[in-house]
Amino acid sequence: MGEKDIERQAPNVARMKMLGATVVPATSGSKTLKDATNEAIRDWINHPQDTFYIIGSVVGPHPYPDMVTRFQSVISKEIRSQLKEKVGTELPRAVIACVGGGSNAAGTFYHFLDEPSVDIIAVEAAGCGVQSGMSAATTQLGKPGILHGSKSYVMQTADGQVVEPHSISAGLDYPGIGPIHANLFVTGRGRFLSATDKEALEASFELAKLEGIIPALESAHALAALKQLKFEKDENIVICLSGRGDKDMETYMKELNKK
Ligand SMILES: Cc1ncc(COP(=O)(O)O)c(C=O)c1O
């Protein structure tokens, strides 16, 4: 795990340690997700006899993006079943999810990919603003390239060097997207929006006030995108709340202290 993320996601690190994991800090580059992925793959290829590589996002070499997408597809299976039960139809007007590497989004979209009436909306982290030089909005800033063993969209310089991303949320602070999302972007099947750090924070506080739910900072990006969209009153919109905000309380507390 990136050294910076060990700090900003401290409660998750404590949980992993309690459950018996050894957490090794990745100290290269920006000390975040990209660097942790580099180090994990580096360790794996140096110790292939006794290392089993696993990843939680839809990035990395084949078959990982495909495997993780299929595992996460329980999300859209569950959405269909709950919608059927609660509103009598399995198909919402739109499904919205944040994209770091894109696993919660891939799972949310999977069983709607062949349903053209359902809008697929992916939300990337704009960080301090898409053009600020501190952003992780890969489809807007990236070009086709190869990162961590798969061809996709990657934020890179003209020489193909990876550009350091920025997002307030550790999970979206990544300069690529899974190949499934690059495909949704290029084919136009998915619509790609972005939300800034500030908009995500505002959305978290709004959800907490209105619904009593404290979302993960990553999920808050998906919520923030609602302000950029227009729907009819009776349309069903599903937003994936990919995680709880417990792990982000330190960031939320800093924000509260500014108010
Ligand atoms: C709560 C939460 N949501 C979303 C993400 C982004 O990952 P992905 O894009 O693979 O869903 C992360 C990553 O750590 C996360 O912790």
Ligand as a Chemical Component Dictionary entry (heavy atoms), coordinates in Angstrom:
data_LIG
# 
_chem_comp.id                   LIG 
_chem_comp.type                 NON-POLYMER 
_chem_comp.pdbx_formal_charge   0 
_chem_comp.three_letter_code    LIG 
# 
loop_
_chem_comp_atom.comp_id 
_chem_comp_atom.atom_id 
_chem_comp_atom.alt_atom_id 
_chem_comp_atom.type_symbol 
_chem_comp_atom.charge 
_chem_comp_atom.model_Cartn_x 
_chem_comp_atom.model_Cartn_y 
_chem_comp_atom.model_Cartn_z 
_chem_comp_atom.pdbx_ordinal 
LIG C1 C1 C 0 -14.766 2.713  -1.270 1  
LIG C2 C2 C 0 -14.049 2.665  -2.564 2  
LIG N1 N1 N 0 -14.721 2.973  -3.689 3  
LIG C3 C3 C 0 -14.123 2.958  -4.911 4  
LIG C4 C4 C 0 -12.791 2.637  -5.030 5  
LIG C5 C5 C 0 -12.175 2.714  -6.404 6  
LIG O1 O1 O 0 -11.833 1.488  -6.896 7  
LIG P1 P1 P 0 -12.607 0.915  -8.161 8  
LIG O2 O2 O 0 -12.613 1.989  -9.185 9  
LIG O3 O3 O 0 -11.823 -0.283 -8.556 10 
LIG O4 O4 O 0 -13.992 0.576  -7.706 11 
LIG C6 C6 C 0 -12.036 2.295  -3.897 12 
LIG C7 C7 C 0 -10.635 1.921  -4.001 13 
LIG O5 O5 O 0 -9.912  1.719  -3.066 14 
LIG C8 C8 C 0 -12.682 2.325  -2.628 15 
LIG O6 O6 O 0 -12.008 2.065  -1.497 16 
# 
loop_
_chem_comp_bond.comp_id 
_chem_comp_bond.atom_id_1 
_chem_comp_bond.atom_id_2 
_chem_comp_bond.value_order 
_chem_comp_bond.pdbx_ordinal 
LIG C1 C2 SING 1  
LIG C2 N1 SING 2  
LIG C2 C8 DOUB 3  
LIG N1 C3 DOUB 4  
LIG C3 C4 SING 5  
LIG C4 C5 SING 6  
LIG C4 C6 DOUB 7  
LIG C5 O1 SING 8  
LIG O1 P1 SING 9  
LIG P1 O2 DOUB 10 
LIG P1 O3 SING 11 
LIG P1 O4 SING 12 
LIG C6 C7 SING 13 
LIG C6 C8 SING 14 
LIG C7 O5 DOUB 15 
LIG C8 O6 SING 16 
# 
